[in-house]
Amino acid sequence: MKGFLVFLLGLTVGGLGVRFYLDRPAPPAASPSHSPAPSALPEPEAAAPAAPAAGTAEPTPLKDKVVRVAQDVEERTREFARDTSAVLGEKLRAWKLTPEDLREDLKRGGAVVRTKAREAGAGLGDARLLAMVKAKYVLDRELSARKIDVDVKAGEVTLHGEVPSAALIGHAIALALDTDGVVAVVSRLTVAPAPL
């Protein structure tokens, strides 16, 4: 899903770049003293329409289409981000991974355990699950710099390490639980003390 978000972001930036490129002012007209020598080719029968004056932008069908596409991509990207945020928030609440739930679990015993029903992908090998979970952590902006050790046995993921907040513990658990084939996550992650 993160790859798709990066793709949409790239598409949006590209669309905005095209929009910026097409909206730039036209270059000044060449002065008569620098005009090219007359060619020996015959002139066309119908004269082409005159170019707009420098500094004025006349909309073209292509330019209008590109602008509409860029606006459409931008709106779809915003809509997708809102939907993704809402879905992730629902999953965090359903899996009891809100910061308050995690603080309570950490007070009780230091380990946070969440399970989910077996799915169609439950037969995936542990090595593949390990690679998928680690890849999610590497691609995640908030967790990529963290040292989180991941172990997988029979679809059960165990996490070890330190993160700066209880919210990131929940985030790490949610990413692991949201991997096809993972049936349980045991988090032995701890909240790192604040640096002095």
N, C-alpha and C positions, 0 to 999 in steps of 0.2 A: 504494500500500500504506500510505503514511503517513496518507492521509486515512481509510482504514479503521481504523487504530490510534486516530486522534483520535476517530472515531465511537464505537469501543468504549469508549474512556476516558470520553467524555461519557455514554454509556449507563450505565456503571458508576457514575459520580458521580451521575447522575440517580436510579439505583436506590437508591444509598445515601442520597440525600436523601429519597426517599420513605420508606425504612425509618426514618430518623431522625424524620421527620414523624409517622409512624404510631406510633412508640414513645414519643412525648412524653407526659407525664402529662396526664390529663384536666383541664379547667378546673374550679375549685371550683363546687359547685352554688349556684344563686342563692338568696339568703336570702328567707324568706317575706315580709319587709316590702317587697321589690322585685318581687313577683310581678305579672304582668300582670293586668289586669281580666278577670273571667270573660267568655267570649264567649257569644254567643247561639246558637252552633252546637251541635247535639246531640253528646253524647259517644259515642264508638264503643262497641259492645256488649262487645267483649273488650278488657281493659286490656292495654296494651303492657307487656312485661317491664321491670322496674325497671332503671335504669342502674346500672352498677357504681359502687361507692364511689369517691370522688376518690382519685387516686393509684394505683388498681389498674387494670391493663390486662387486659382480657378479649380473648383472641384472636378475631378474626373471620375468616370464610372469605376475604374480600378481602385482609385484612392478611396472612394466611398465604400467600396466593398471591403477593402483591407481594414478600414476604420471600424466598420460594423463587425467584422470577424474579431478584431482585437477587443472591442467592447464586449462581445459575446463570450470570448474566452476569459476575460477578466471577471465577468459576472459569474460564469460557471465555476471558476476557481474559488471565488469567495463562497459560493453556495456549497461546494464540495468541502471546503475547510469548515464551514459551520456544521454541516452534517457529520463530518468526521469527529469534530469536537463533541457533538451531542452524543454520538454512539460511544465514544470512549468514556464519557462521563457516566452514561448508563451502565456500561460494563464495570467501571470502577465501583459503582454503588451496588450492582448486583453481586459482584464477587466480594463485597465488603472490603474494598481496598482504599477507602477514603482515609485521609490522615488520622482521623479520630479512631477508626477501626484498627488501624495499624498500631497506634500508640497503645491501645488496650491490649492487643496481642503481645506487643513487646514487653509490656509490664508483667503480663502473666507468665511468660516463659522464654522470651527471646527468639522463638522461632515462629514464623508465620506460615501456616499451611493452608493451601486452597486446592480444591479438587474440582473436576468437571466430568461430565458424563463422557463415556467413550464415544468416539466418533468414527467415521469411515476411515480416516487416516491414522487410526490408532496403531496399525500394524507397522508403521515406519520404524526403521532401525534407530537405535539410540545415537549412533554416530551422526546420522542425518539430522535428528532432532537437535543434537548439540550444536551442529553447524548452523542450523536455522536460528536458534535462540541467540547464539553469539553474534551472528550477522545482524540480527535486529538491534542488539546493543551497540554494535559498531556504527550502524547507520543512525542511531538515535542521537540527536544533538546533545541532550542532557546526560546521557549515560555513556557516550563514546569515550570520554576521558577517564571514566571510573574503572577501577580494577575490580571486576566482578567475576569470580570463578564460578563456572557452571559445570555441574555433573549431571548425567542422565542415566537412569537405570530403569528399564521396563516402562518408559514413558513418563517417569517421575523425575522432575527437574529439581535439583538442589542448588541454591545460590549461596555463595559465601562472599564476604567483603564488606567494605564500608562505603556509605553514601552520605551526603551532607544533610539529608532531611528524610522524614518519614514518608513524605509525598513521593520521593524518588524510589523508596522501597516498593510502594504500591505500583508505581509506574513500571518498575522492573518485573514485578510479579505479573502485572497485566500483560506485558509484552510476551512473557513466557507462556502464560495461559492461553493467549490468543494464537498460539502456534498449533497447527493441525498435528495431532498425534500426541500432544502433551495431555496427560490425564491428571497430573497433580504437580503442584509447585510447593516446595519447602524452602522458605527463605530464612537463611541464617545471617542475612544482611543486618548490619548495625548502623546506627546513626553516628557518624564521626563527630568527635568533639569539635567545637568551633575553634579555629586557630586564634592564638593570642596575639 
